[in-house]
Amino acid sequence: MLRERIGADAATRSDCGISGLLSMKVLHVLEQSIPDTGGYTIRARAIVDFQRRSGLEPVVVTSPIFPAKDPSVSLEHYDGVRYYRTNHIPAPASAKSKLASYATRP
């Protein structure tokens, strides 16, 4: 029944054991990401890569706190995944910590 509604190819498409029923985007909002190589970024990259190989379309947005080599770059691609950089957004002067910088944004 499901195969009839969405097509046999979509119902069976899977590289990693997850059915790719429909094209679905998954948004990841990260404080840090590649090209940094800390534990947090390696784990996040593995999750994003698994989702991509499973037929999903992961999209990553990084925090303004993420250190960029070139703050003017707002979009990068790694392994077919879009990484939107928000380094151009300044943290408010009233922010005294990372958490406060997010909580006090307009």
Backbone hydrogen bonds, N-H to C=O, Kabsch-Sander energy under -0.5 kcal/mol:
donor,donor_aa,acceptor,acceptor_aa,energy
5,R,1,M,-1.6
6,I,2,L,-2.2
7,G,3,R,-2.3
11,A,7,G,-1.8
12,T,8,A,-1.2
13,R,9,D,-1.2
20,G,13,R,-2.2
21,L,19,S,-1.1
24,M,22,L,-0.6
26,V,57,E,-1.7
28,H,59,V,-2.8
30,L,28,H,-0.7
30,L,61,V,-2.8
36,D,33,S,-1.7
42,I,38,G,-2.4
43,R,39,G,-2.3
44,A,40,Y,-2.3
45,R,41,T,-2.4
46,A,42,I,-2.1
47,I,43,R,-2.0
48,V,44,A,-2.6
49,D,45,R,-2.8
50,F,46,A,-2.3
51,Q,47,I,-2.3
52,R,48,V,-2.3
53,R,49,D,-2.6
54,S,50,F,-1.3
55,G,52,R,-1.5
56,L,51,Q,-2.3
57,E,24,M,-3.0
59,V,26,V,-3.0
60,V,82,R,-2.7
61,V,28,H,-2.8
62,T,84,Y,-2.6
63,S,30,L,-1.9
66,F,63,S,-1.4
68,A,66,F,-0.6
73,V,70,D,-2.1
74,S,72,S,-0.6
76,E,83,Y,-2.4
78,Y,81,V,-2.1
81,V,78,Y,-1.8
82,R,58,P,-0.6
83,Y,76,E,-3.2
84,Y,60,V,-3.6
84,Y,82,R,-0.6
85,R,74,S,-2.0
85,R,83,Y,-0.5
89,I,86,T,-2.0
95,A,92,P,-1.6
101,S,97,S,-2.2
102,Y,98,K,-1.2
102,Y,99,L,-0.5
103,A,99,L,-2.3
104,T,100,A,-2.0
105,R,102,Y,-0.9
